[in-house]
Amino acid sequence: TRFEGVEPTNNAVERALHHGVIYRKLSYGTASEGGSRFVERILTVVATARQQGIDLMDYLYDAMVARRDGQAAPALL
């Protein structure tokens, strides 16, 4: 079934996952569960920021300042 405005393939998803796959291949993964969680989370932030046109370094800076000041991280949605 086809729906107007919906791509018939999953190319957008494959493109979003591509950076994580390349990272894992080049870095040989992580050595700990905590390292794996960090990579999962930072790659999610990178992909979300890219999709929404948010400057990644600005977002990360704002998130670290918020953490330092005991506030919630800025929303990515």
C-alpha positions, 0 to 999 in steps of 0.5 A, spaced: 500 500 500 502 506 498 501 513 502 502 520 499 508 523 502 511 517 505 517 514 501 516 507 499 523 505 501 527 506 508 532 510 505 532 515 510 532 510 516 538 507 513 542 514 512 540 516 519 544 509 521 550 510 516 554 514 521 553 509 527 555 503 523 561 507 520 563 509 527 562 502 530 566 499 524 572 504 525 572 504 533 572 497 534 566 498 539 566 500 546 570 496 552 564 497 557 556 497 558 557 505 560 561 506 553 556 503 549 550 507 552 554 513 551 555 512 544 548 510 543 546 517 546 551 521 543 549 518 536 542 519 537 543 526 539 547 527 533 542 524 528 536 528 531 540 535 531 542 533 524 535 532 522 532 538 525 537 543 523 540 544 530 547 546 531 550 540 534 556 544 538 551 549 540 546 544 543 552 540 547 555 546 550 548 548 552 546 541 555 553 542 559 552 549 562 545 546 564 548 540 567 553 544 571 547 549 573 543 543 575 538 544 570 534 540 565 538 539 558 535 543 552 530 539 548 531 536 541 524 536 539 
